[in-house]
Amino acid sequence: MKKMKNIKYIAILLTVLLTTACINKSDNQTQNNDQNSFVSTEWIAINSQPALNIDRYLTAMEVLGFSGAIVVSDSDEVVLSKGYGYANREKRQPYTPQTVQSSGSITKQFTGAAILLLESRGVLSVNDTISKYFDQFSEEMQNITIHQLLTHSSGMPGGIGADEEAIGEPAYLDRLVAESLQSNPGSEYAYSNTGYSLLAMIIEQVTGQSYEKFLREELLLPAGMKYTGYILPDWDLDELAIGYRNGEHWGIVYERGWIDDGPNWHLRGNGGIHTTVRDMAKWFKTVQGLGVLGEDVVERWTTGYVTENGGVSNYGYGWSVYDHDRWGKVITHSGSNRIFEADFVWLPEKDLFFYIHGNSSMVSAANQSGNILAAVFDSTFVMPPLVEPDTSAKHDIAQQREGVYYLNESSLELTADDARLMAKLWGQTVFDKMFKHDDEQIKWFTELNRRTTDVMNKLKAGQDDALADLMRQGEDPIEPTSAILKRISQIGNLDSLHVIGTFVNNPDSRFSEYGPWTTFIYAEFANWNQYWNFVWNDDGTFQGEYSGPWPSFTLIPTDNDSYTGVRQDGNWETVELEIRGDCIILMESKACKE
């Protein structure tokens, strides 16, 4: 079996020097002086350690399934602008900084900017109530303010239909008027796409223009953003990124359920604006107060007003704002339809900005941001391995190898993602093989699984102290048990609770800071699924329950039937295996299709 090649980073750097347009500090300064003058190729500023670190991380993630593009600004200089993977797998069309794709809810910051621009011109006020613009809403809704719509504190429902429903403004308003408020206006945060659709209607009403035309003429073109919008930019539609859901061709957001003048009203104003990372680098200047919005307006735009995420952050006018113990102030927003994803991240105190987007549900673009920041600022961050893939490997071979492979009462479920295979693990035997547990660990994990299974039976029966046998002596099991029982009750119709297996929390893995081991549980409801992680203390008592993804590996084809598996988490554990016929050969064991 071919082993994973250890590629020295200097080799990567040499490749960058030979194949990438590298820009020195003076060249970067020229770009900053002329926002419309960007080089036509990708580049990395080799004098920038943040750029090199981020590129090193995303180069490895490209092999693991990331496909997308990023732009990075450090100390007001663009230091990285590059694409990774394929924007169109079928055509083998690579991502570039000029690839166009949907930005999802990044759209909300454009809507917030438009409202504040209109307020600065005296056209409206964020203190206006919606009764000034609409007369069909109920009495309980009439006093909702523009400020409350902007901050998701209006009580309006999150959504009232599918993104792909071709619904016009009158029908959308009729449906929204018939809805009930989810909470009293101004009382609490509750994310609402409908609120931002109403804001787009207000913009159209007071300007006499379409939402997109106003954005384009008053905000986007002044920033030099020629390739951002819904239908007005002059794109070559063949150059739009294709979305891939669970490894399969999904298509594009563009014109998917749209109406004559752009997106339907489930999207307009709250999502779906298409852009490029290069355009977003230009937009960043507006966010800094260097565009059509004055610094005082930008300060109000990017201030957090309403508490969200359990008090971790506050929501502004299309922004999530919080203070991080290492990064300082963070101004950010992500966007997603769970296929196309994007993330805008600005650290004013660190003078770092990046915008990243991508087109695959299997490796989320927005979920890369935490590791990107760690790659820049955390010297202890473990980079993913640089695996050399077999470039001749084909998608159709991966598709042939899809399916469930059984080993005793355990299994690996393989899903093709281009030429890669994504392996979802089920059962302790497979955990032991893939995570390379030793005999002592296997014995101990069997005991933890048994104890957890007993607790699952008690939870399903509704026992209020179900966690008692897992707790340290003297600890009260009622509160942690109550939290889980409440979740079960809220979701309703619990079908089953499966103890999938236990694994070691190696350093830098997701739960390593909480305890040494995790037992993964699959909670199956009639209309919903949840993944629970029971983390254990050193003495084998219950530490806490946390949400997290299904334990899985990316299998990278390296030579004919050989694969290098890389764990999709933390410290990037690796394992070598082969697939021959209907069997996976794994550490002298065979897992086979039935």
C-alpha positions as CSV (number, residue, x, y, z in Angstrom):
1,M,0.0,0.0,0.0
2,K,1.3,3.4,-0.9
3,K,2.0,5.5,2.2
4,M,1.1,9.2,2.6
5,K,3.9,11.3,1.3
6,N,5.4,13.9,3.7
7,I,5.7,17.0,1.6
8,K,8.0,19.7,3.0
9,Y,6.4,23.1,3.2
10,I,9.3,24.6,1.4
11,A,8.2,22.6,-1.6
12,I,4.8,24.2,-1.4
13,L,6.4,27.6,-1.2
14,L,8.6,26.9,-4.2
15,T,5.4,25.9,-6.1
16,V,3.8,29.1,-5.1
17,L,6.8,31.1,-6.3
18,L,6.8,29.3,-9.7
19,T,3.0,29.2,-10.4
20,T,1.4,32.1,-8.5
21,A,1.5,35.8,-9.1
22,C,3.4,36.9,-5.9
23,I,3.0,40.6,-5.0
24,N,5.5,42.5,-2.9
25,K,4.5,45.3,-0.5
26,S,4.8,48.1,-3.0
27,D,2.5,46.2,-5.5
28,N,-0.1,45.7,-2.7
29,Q,0.0,49.4,-2.0
30,T,-0.8,50.2,-5.6
31,Q,-3.8,47.9,-5.4
32,N,-5.0,49.6,-2.3
33,N,-4.8,53.0,-3.9
34,D,-6.8,51.8,-6.9
35,Q,-9.7,49.6,-5.8
36,N,-10.6,48.8,-9.4
37,S,-7.1,47.6,-10.3
38,F,-6.6,44.0,-9.4
39,V,-4.2,41.6,-11.0
40,S,-6.0,39.0,-13.1
41,T,-4.3,36.0,-11.6
42,E,-4.1,34.6,-8.1
43,W,-1.5,35.7,-5.7
44,I,0.2,35.3,-2.4
45,A,2.3,38.0,-0.7
46,I,5.3,35.9,0.3
47,N,6.4,38.5,2.8
48,S,3.1,37.9,4.7
49,Q,3.1,35.0,7.3
50,P,-0.7,35.1,7.7
51,A,-1.0,34.7,3.9
52,L,1.4,31.7,3.8
53,N,-0.2,30.1,6.9
54,I,-3.7,30.4,5.5
55,D,-2.6,29.1,2.1
56,R,-0.9,26.2,3.7
57,Y,-4.1,25.3,5.6
58,L,-6.4,25.6,2.6
59,T,-4.0,23.8,0.3
60,A,-4.3,20.8,2.6
61,M,-8.1,21.2,2.9
62,E,-8.4,21.3,-0.9
63,V,-7.3,17.7,-0.9
64,L,-9.7,16.9,1.9
65,G,-12.6,18.3,-0.1
66,F,-12.7,22.1,0.3
67,S,-13.5,23.9,-2.9
68,G,-13.9,27.7,-2.9
69,A,-11.9,30.9,-2.9
70,I,-10.6,33.4,-0.3
71,V,-9.3,37.0,-0.1
72,V,-7.3,38.1,2.9
73,S,-6.2,41.6,3.9
74,D,-3.6,42.2,6.5
75,S,-2.8,45.8,7.7
76,D,-4.9,47.1,4.8
77,E,-3.0,45.2,2.2
78,V,-4.5,42.3,0.2
79,V,-2.0,39.5,0.9
80,L,-3.9,36.5,-0.5
81,S,-6.4,36.0,-3.2
82,K,-6.8,32.5,-4.4
83,G,-9.1,29.7,-5.4
84,Y,-9.0,26.0,-4.4
85,G,-10.6,23.0,-5.9
86,Y,-13.2,23.0,-8.6
87,A,-16.0,25.5,-9.2
88,N,-17.4,23.0,-11.7
89,R,-16.3,19.4,-11.2
90,E,-17.8,18.1,-14.4
91,K,-15.8,20.6,-16.5
92,R,-12.8,20.5,-14.2
93,Q,-13.1,24.3,-14.0
94,P,-11.0,25.6,-11.1
95,Y,-12.1,28.2,-8.5
96,T,-10.5,31.6,-8.9
97,P,-10.9,34.9,-7.1
98,Q,-13.3,35.9,-9.9
99,T,-15.6,32.9,-9.6
100,V,-19.2,34.0,-8.9
101,Q,-21.4,32.3,-6.4
102,S,-24.2,33.1,-3.9
103,S,-23.2,34.7,-0.7
104,G,-26.3,33.7,1.3
105,S,-27.1,35.9,4.3
106,I,-24.0,38.1,3.7
107,T,-26.8,39.9,1.8
108,K,-28.1,41.2,5.1
109,Q,-25.1,43.6,5.5
110,F,-25.9,45.2,2.2
111,T,-29.5,45.7,3.2
112,G,-28.3,47.2,6.5
113,A,-26.0,49.6,4.6
114,A,-28.8,50.6,2.3
115,I,-31.1,51.5,5.1
116,L,-28.4,53.6,6.9
117,L,-27.5,55.3,3.7
118,L,-31.1,56.3,3.2
119,E,-31.4,57.4,6.8
120,S,-28.3,59.6,6.3
121,R,-30.1,61.3,3.4
122,G,-33.2,61.9,5.6
123,V,-35.4,59.6,3.6
124,L,-36.3,57.3,6.6
125,S,-35.3,56.6,10.2
126,V,-34.5,53.3,11.9
127,N,-37.0,54.3,14.5
128,D,-39.8,54.3,11.9
129,T,-42.6,51.8,12.5
130,I,-43.7,49.5,9.7
131,S,-47.1,51.1,9.9
132,K,-45.6,54.0,8.0
133,Y,-44.9,51.8,5.0
134,F,-47.6,49.1,5.2
135,D,-51.2,49.3,6.3
136,Q,-52.1,45.6,6.2
137,F,-50.4,44.3,9.3
138,S,-52.2,43.5,12.5
139,E,-52.2,45.8,15.5
140,E,-49.5,43.7,17.3
141,M,-47.2,44.1,14.3
142,Q,-47.8,47.8,13.4
143,N,-45.4,49.1,15.9
144,I,-42.4,47.0,14.8
145,T,-39.6,49.3,14.0
146,I,-36.9,49.2,11.3
147,H,-34.3,48.9,14.0
148,Q,-36.1,45.7,15.2
149,L,-36.2,44.3,11.7
150,L,-32.5,45.0,11.3
151,T,-31.6,43.3,14.6
152,H,-33.9,40.3,14.4
153,S,-35.8,41.5,17.4
154,S,-39.1,42.1,15.7
155,G,-40.7,38.8,16.5
156,M,-41.4,38.1,12.9
157,P,-41.2,34.4,11.8
158,G,-37.9,33.2,10.5
159,G,-39.3,32.3,7.1
160,I,-42.6,31.6,5.4
161,G,-41.6,29.4,2.5
162,A,-38.8,27.7,0.5
163,D,-36.1,29.7,-1.2
164,E,-37.0,28.2,-4.5
165,E,-40.7,29.2,-4.5
166,A,-41.3,31.9,-7.2
167,I,-43.4,34.2,-5.0
168,G,-43.9,37.9,-5.8
169,E,-44.3,40.8,-3.3
170,P,-48.2,40.9,-3.0
171,A,-48.5,37.1,-2.3
172,Y,-45.5,37.3,0.1
173,L,-47.0,40.1,2.0
174,D,-50.4,38.4,2.2
175,R,-48.8,35.3,3.6
176,L,-46.7,37.2,6.1
177,V,-49.7,39.3,7.3
178,A,-51.5,36.0,8.2
179,E,-48.6,34.8,10.4
180,S,-48.4,35.3,14.1
181,L,-45.5,37.0,15.9
182,Q,-43.0,34.5,17.5
183,S,-42.4,37.0,20.4
184,N,-43.2,40.5,21.4
185,P,-41.4,43.1,19.3
186,G,-38.2,44.2,20.9
187,S,-38.3,41.5,23.6
188,E,-35.7,39.0,22.3
189,Y,-33.5,38.0,19.4
190,A,-34.9,35.5,16.8
191,Y,-33.3,35.3,13.4
192,S,-35.8,36.4,10.8
193,N,-35.3,36.3,7.0
194,T,-38.8,37.7,6.6
195,G,-37.7,40.9,8.5
196,Y,-35.0,41.6,5.9
197,S,-37.4,40.9,3.1
198,L,-39.6,43.7,4.6
199,L,-36.6,45.9,4.7
200,A,-36.0,45.3,1.0
201,M,-39.7,46.3,0.3
202,I,-39.2,49.5,2.3
203,I,-36.1,50.3,0.2
204,E,-38.0,49.8,-3.0
205,Q,-40.9,51.9,-1.7
206,V,-38.9,54.9,-0.7
207,T,-36.5,54.9,-3.6
208,G,-38.9,54.0,-6.4
209,Q,-36.2,51.5,-7.6
210,S,-35.7,47.8,-7.4
211,Y,-33.8,46.7,-4.3
212,E,-30.9,45.5,-6.5
213,K,-30.8,48.6,-8.7
214,F,-30.5,50.9,-5.6
215,L,-27.7,48.7,-4.1
216,R,-25.8,48.6,-7.4
217,E,-26.0,52.4,-8.2
218,E,-25.5,53.7,-4.6
219,L,-23.3,51.2,-2.9
220,L,-21.8,48.5,-5.1
221,L,-20.5,50.4,-8.2
222,P,-19.1,53.3,-6.0
223,A,-17.1,50.6,-4.2
224,G,-15.9,49.2,-7.6
225,M,-18.0,46.0,-7.3
226,K,-19.0,45.2,-10.9
227,Y,-19.6,41.5,-10.3
228,T,-22.0,41.7,-7.3
229,G,-25.7,41.5,-7.4
230,Y,-28.7,39.4,-8.5
231,I,-29.2,39.9,-12.2
232,L,-27.7,43.2,-13.2
233,P,-23.9,42.3,-13.3
234,D,-22.6,41.2,-16.7
235,W,-21.7,37.7,-15.8
236,D,-20.9,34.8,-18.1
237,L,-23.4,32.3,-16.4
238,D,-21.1,29.4,-17.5
239,E,-18.6,30.8,-15.0
240,L,-20.8,30.6,-12.0
241,A,-19.8,28.0,-9.4
242,I,-21.9,24.8,-9.4
243,G,-23.1,23.6,-6.0
244,Y,-22.6,20.0,-4.7
245,R,-24.8,18.5,-2.1
246,N,-23.6,15.3,-0.4
247,G,-21.2,14.9,-3.3
248,E,-23.8,15.2,-6.0
249,H,-24.4,17.9,-8.6
250,W,-27.0,20.4,-7.2
251,G,-26.7,23.3,-9.5
252,I,-26.8,27.1,-9.0
253,V,-28.9,29.5,-7.0
254,Y,-29.2,31.9,-9.9
255,E,-32.7,31.9,-11.4
256,R,-33.8,29.0,-9.2
257,G,-37.4,29.9,-8.5
258,W,-36.7,33.6,-9.3
259,I,-39.2,36.0,-10.8
260,D,-38.9,38.4,-13.7
261,D,-36.8,41.1,-11.9
262,G,-34.6,38.9,-9.7
263,P,-35.0,36.6,-6.8
264,N,-38.4,35.8,-5.2
265,W,-39.3,37.4,-2.0
266,H,-38.2,34.5,0.2
267,L,-34.6,35.6,-0.7
268,R,-34.7,39.3,-1.7
269,G,-33.0,41.5,0.8
270,N,-32.0,38.6,3.1
271,G,-30.0,36.3,0.9
272,G,-28.8,35.1,-2.4
273,I,-26.7,38.0,-3.6
274,H,-23.9,36.7,-5.9
275,T,-20.4,38.0,-5.7
276,T,-16.7,37.2,-6.0
277,V,-14.0,37.3,-3.3
278,R,-12.3,40.0,-5.2
279,D,-15.4,42.2,-5.1
280,M,-15.7,41.6,-1.4
281,A,-12.2,42.9,-0.9
282,K,-13.4,46.1,-2.4
283,W,-16.5,46.1,-0.2
284,F,-14.3,45.8,2.9
285,K,-13.2,49.4,2.3
286,T,-16.9,50.5,2.7
287,V,-17.1,48.5,5.9
288,Q,-14.0,50.3,7.1
289,G,-15.7,53.7,6.5
290,L,-13.7,54.5,3.4
291,G,-16.7,54.4,1.0
292,V,-20.0,56.1,0.6
293,L,-20.9,55.5,4.3
294,G,-19.2,57.9,6.8
295,E,-17.3,56.6,9.8
296,D,-20.1,57.5,12.2
297,V,-22.7,55.6,10.0
298,V,-20.3,52.6,9.8
299,E,-20.0,52.6,13.6
300,R,-23.7,52.3,14.0
301,W,-23.9,49.7,11.2
302,T,-21.4,47.4,12.9
303,T,-22.4,47.9,16.5
304,G,-24.1,44.9,18.2
305,Y,-27.4,45.8,19.8
306,V,-29.3,42.6,20.6
307,T,-27.9,39.6,22.4
308,E,-27.7,36.4,20.4
309,N,-26.0,33.0,20.6
310,G,-26.7,32.6,24.4
311,G,-24.9,35.9,25.2
312,V,-21.7,35.1,23.2
313,S,-22.4,37.8,20.6
314,N,-24.7,40.7,19.7
315,Y,-26.5,41.4,16.5
316,G,-26.1,44.7,14.7
317,Y,-27.5,45.8,11.3
318,G,-26.6,42.7,9.3
319,W,-23.6,41.8,11.5
320,S,-22.7,39.6,14.4
321,V,-20.3,41.3,16.8
322,Y,-18.4,39.9,19.8
323,D,-15.2,40.1,21.7
324,H,-12.8,37.1,21.6
325,D,-10.2,36.5,24.3
326,R,-7.4,36.2,21.7
327,W,-8.7,37.9,18.5
328,G,-10.2,41.0,20.2
329,K,-13.3,42.5,18.6
330,V,-14.8,40.4,15.8
331,I,-17.3,41.8,13.2
332,T,-18.6,39.0,11.1
333,H,-21.5,37.3,9.3
334,S,-21.9,34.0,7.5
335,G,-24.2,32.9,4.7
336,S,-25.4,29.5,3.7
337,N,-28.1,27.5,1.9
338,R,-26.1,24.4,3.3
339,I,-24.5,24.0,-0.1
340,F,-23.1,27.4,-1.0
341,E,-21.5,29.0,2.0
342,A,-19.6,32.2,2.8
343,D,-18.1,34.0,5.7
344,F,-17.0,37.6,6.2
345,V,-14.6,38.1,9.2
346,W,-13.0,41.3,10.3
347,L,-10.7,41.7,13.3
348,P,-10.3,45.5,13.7
349,E,-7.8,45.2,16.6
350,K,-5.7,42.7,14.6
351,D,-6.2,44.6,11.4
352,L,-7.1,41.4,9.6
353,F,-9.9,40.7,7.2
354,F,-10.9,37.7,5.1
355,Y,-13.8,36.6,3.0
356,I,-14.2,33.0,2.1
357,H,-16.8,31.1,0.1
358,G,-17.3,27.6,-1.3
359,N,-19.7,25.3,-3.1
360,S,-19.8,21.9,-1.2
361,S,-22.0,20.7,1.6
362,M,-19.4,18.1,2.5
363,V,-16.7,20.5,3.6
364,S,-18.3,23.8,4.7
365,A,-16.6,27.0,3.7
366,A,-18.0,28.9,6.6
367,N,-16.7,26.3,9.1
368,Q,-13.1,27.0,8.0
369,S,-12.9,30.4,9.7
370,G,-12.0,29.2,13.2
371,N,-9.1,27.2,11.9
372,I,-8.0,30.0,9.6
373,L,-7.7,32.3,12.6
374,A,-5.9,29.7,14.5
375,A,-3.5,29.2,11.6
376,V,-2.7,32.9,11.7
377,F,-2.5,33.6,15.4
378,D,-2.0,30.2,17.3
379,S,1.5,28.9,17.1
380,T,0.3,25.5,18.5
381,F,-2.3,25.0,15.8
382,V,-1.9,21.6,14.1
383,M,-2.1,21.9,10.3
384,P,-3.9,19.2,8.4
385,P,-1.5,16.8,6.6
386,L,-0.4,17.4,3.1
387,V,-1.6,14.3,1.4
388,E,-0.5,13.7,-2.2
389,P,-3.6,12.4,-4.1
390,D,-3.7,10.2,-7.1
391,T,-4.7,12.8,-9.7
392,S,-5.8,10.1,-12.1
393,A,-8.5,8.9,-9.7
394,K,-12.0,9.1,-11.1
395,H,-15.4,10.1,-9.7
396,D,-17.1,7.1,-11.3
397,I,-14.8,4.7,-9.4
398,A,-15.6,6.5,-6.1
399,Q,-19.3,6.1,-7.0
400,Q,-18.9,2.4,-7.5
401,R,-17.4,2.1,-4.1
402,E,-20.2,4.0,-2.3
403,G,-22.2,2.0,0.2
404,V,-22.2,0.5,3.7
405,Y,-19.3,-1.8,4.6
406,Y,-19.9,-4.0,7.7
407,L,-17.4,-5.3,10.3
408,N,-19.1,-7.3,13.1
409,E,-21.8,-5.0,14.4
410,S,-20.1,-1.9,13.1
411,S,-20.0,-0.2,9.7
412,L,-18.4,2.4,7.5
413,E,-20.8,4.3,5.2
414,L,-19.0,5.7,2.2
415,T,-20.3,8.6,0.1
416,A,-18.5,9.7,-3.1
417,D,-17.3,13.3,-3.2
418,D,-15.6,13.8,-6.5
419,A,-12.8,11.1,-6.4
420,R,-12.7,11.1,-2.6
421,L,-14.9,9.0,-0.3
422,M,-16.4,10.4,2.9
423,A,-16.6,7.7,5.5
424,K,-19.2,7.9,8.3
425,L,-18.3,5.6,11.2
426,W,-20.9,3.5,13.2
427,G,-19.9,1.1,16.0
428,Q,-17.1,0.6,18.4
429,T,-15.2,-2.0,16.3
430,V,-14.8,0.5,13.4
431,F,-13.9,3.3,15.9
432,D,-11.2,1.1,17.3
433,K,-9.7,0.3,13.9
434,M,-9.9,3.9,12.5
435,F,-8.8,5.6,15.7
436,K,-6.1,2.9,16.4
437,H,-7.3,2.2,20.0
438,D,-5.1,-0.2,22.0
439,D,-6.4,-3.2,23.9
440,E,-6.8,-1.4,27.2
441,Q,-8.7,1.5,25.6
442,I,-11.0,-1.0,23.8
443,K,-11.9,-2.7,27.1
444,W,-12.5,0.7,28.8
445,F,-14.6,2.0,26.0
446,T,-16.8,-1.1,26.0
447,E,-17.6,-0.3,29.6
448,L,-18.4,3.4,28.9
449,N,-20.7,2.3,26.1
450,R,-22.5,-0.1,28.4
451,R,-23.0,2.6,31.1
452,T,-24.2,5.1,28.4
453,T,-26.7,2.6,27.0
454,D,-28.2,2.2,30.4
455,V,-28.6,5.9,30.7
456,M,-30.2,6.1,27.2
457,N,-32.8,3.6,28.3
458,K,-33.6,5.8,31.3
459,L,-33.8,9.0,29.2
460,K,-36.2,7.4,26.8
461,A,-38.3,6.3,29.8
462,G,-38.3,10.0,31.0
463,Q,-36.4,9.3,34.3
464,D,-35.6,12.7,35.8
465,D,-32.3,11.5,37.3
466,A,-31.2,9.4,34.4
467,L,-27.6,10.6,34.5
468,A,-27.2,9.7,38.2
469,D,-25.0,6.6,37.7
470,L,-22.6,8.6,35.6
471,M,-22.1,11.5,37.9
472,R,-19.5,12.1,40.6
473,Q,-20.6,11.4,44.2
474,G,-22.4,14.4,45.5
475,E,-23.2,15.9,42.1
476,D,-26.8,16.6,41.3
477,P,-28.0,14.7,38.2
478,I,-31.3,16.5,37.9
479,E,-30.2,19.7,36.1
480,P,-28.1,18.0,33.3
481,T,-30.8,15.3,32.9
482,S,-33.5,18.0,32.7
483,A,-31.7,19.8,29.9
484,I,-31.6,16.7,27.8
485,L,-35.2,15.7,28.6
486,K,-36.4,19.2,27.8
487,R,-34.7,18.9,24.3
488,I,-36.4,15.5,23.8
489,S,-39.8,17.0,24.7
490,Q,-39.4,20.1,22.5
491,I,-38.5,18.0,19.4
492,G,-41.1,15.3,20.2
493,N,-41.7,11.8,18.8
494,L,-38.4,10.3,19.9
495,D,-37.8,7.0,18.0
496,S,-34.5,5.7,19.4
497,L,-31.2,6.6,21.0
498,H,-28.2,4.8,19.6
499,V,-24.8,4.6,21.4
500,I,-22.5,4.7,18.3
501,G,-19.1,4.3,20.1
502,T,-16.4,6.0,22.2
503,F,-13.1,7.5,21.1
504,V,-10.1,9.3,22.5
505,N,-10.1,13.1,22.6
506,N,-6.6,13.5,21.2
507,P,-4.9,16.9,21.6
508,D,-6.5,19.6,19.4
509,S,-9.5,17.5,18.7
510,R,-13.0,19.0,19.2
511,F,-13.6,18.1,22.8
512,S,-10.0,17.6,24.1
513,E,-10.2,20.6,26.4
514,Y,-13.2,19.1,28.2
515,G,-12.1,15.6,28.9
516,P,-10.1,12.6,27.6
517,W,-12.9,10.5,26.0
518,T,-16.1,11.1,24.1
519,T,-19.1,8.7,23.6
520,F,-21.1,9.6,20.5
521,I,-24.8,9.2,20.5
522,Y,-27.4,9.4,17.7
523,A,-30.8,10.7,18.8
524,E,-33.4,9.7,16.2
525,F,-36.7,11.5,16.1
526,A,-39.6,11.1,13.7
527,N,-38.8,14.4,11.9
528,W,-35.4,15.3,13.2
529,N,-32.0,13.9,14.2
530,Q,-29.5,15.1,16.8
531,Y,-25.9,14.1,17.5
532,W,-24.9,14.1,21.2
533,N,-21.4,13.8,22.6
534,F,-21.0,12.6,26.2
535,V,-17.5,13.8,27.4
536,W,-15.9,12.0,30.3
537,N,-13.7,13.1,33.2
538,D,-10.4,11.3,33.9
539,D,-12.1,9.2,36.5
540,G,-14.8,8.0,34.1
541,T,-17.6,10.3,35.4
542,F,-19.8,12.4,33.2
543,Q,-18.3,15.8,32.4
544,G,-20.9,17.2,30.0
545,E,-22.9,16.8,26.8
546,Y,-22.0,18.7,23.7
547,S,-23.3,18.9,20.1
548,G,-20.9,17.9,17.3
549,P,-20.7,16.2,13.9
550,W,-20.8,12.5,13.2
551,P,-17.3,11.0,13.5
552,S,-16.0,10.7,10.0
553,F,-12.9,10.4,7.8
554,T,-12.1,11.7,4.3
555,L,-10.6,8.9,2.2
556,I,-8.2,10.3,-0.3
557,P,-7.2,8.0,-3.2
558,T,-3.4,7.7,-3.3
559,D,-2.7,4.8,-5.7
560,N,-5.1,2.4,-7.5
561,D,-7.0,0.8,-4.6
562,S,-5.1,2.6,-1.8
563,Y,-6.5,5.4,0.4
564,T,-5.2,7.7,3.1
565,G,-8.0,8.4,5.6
566,V,-7.9,11.7,7.4
567,R,-10.2,12.4,10.3
568,Q,-12.4,15.4,9.8
569,D,-11.6,17.0,13.1
570,G,-8.9,18.6,15.3
571,N,-5.6,16.9,15.1
572,W,-6.1,15.2,11.7
573,E,-5.5,11.5,12.6
574,T,-4.7,9.4,9.6
575,V,-5.1,5.7,8.7
576,E,-4.1,3.7,5.6
577,L,-6.6,1.3,4.0
578,E,-7.5,-0.4,0.7
579,I,-10.7,-1.1,-1.1
580,R,-10.7,-4.3,-3.1
581,G,-14.0,-5.4,-4.7
582,D,-16.7,-5.2,-2.1
583,C,-14.4,-5.0,1.0
584,I,-12.3,-2.5,2.8
585,I,-9.0,-3.8,4.1
586,L,-8.4,-2.1,7.4
587,M,-5.6,-3.1,9.8
588,E,-5.8,-6.8,8.7
589,S,-9.6,-6.7,9.1
590,K,-12.2,-6.7,6.3
591,A,-15.3,-4.7,6.3
592,C,-17.5,-5.8,3.4
593,K,-20.8,-5.0,1.7
594,E,-23.6,-7.4,2.4
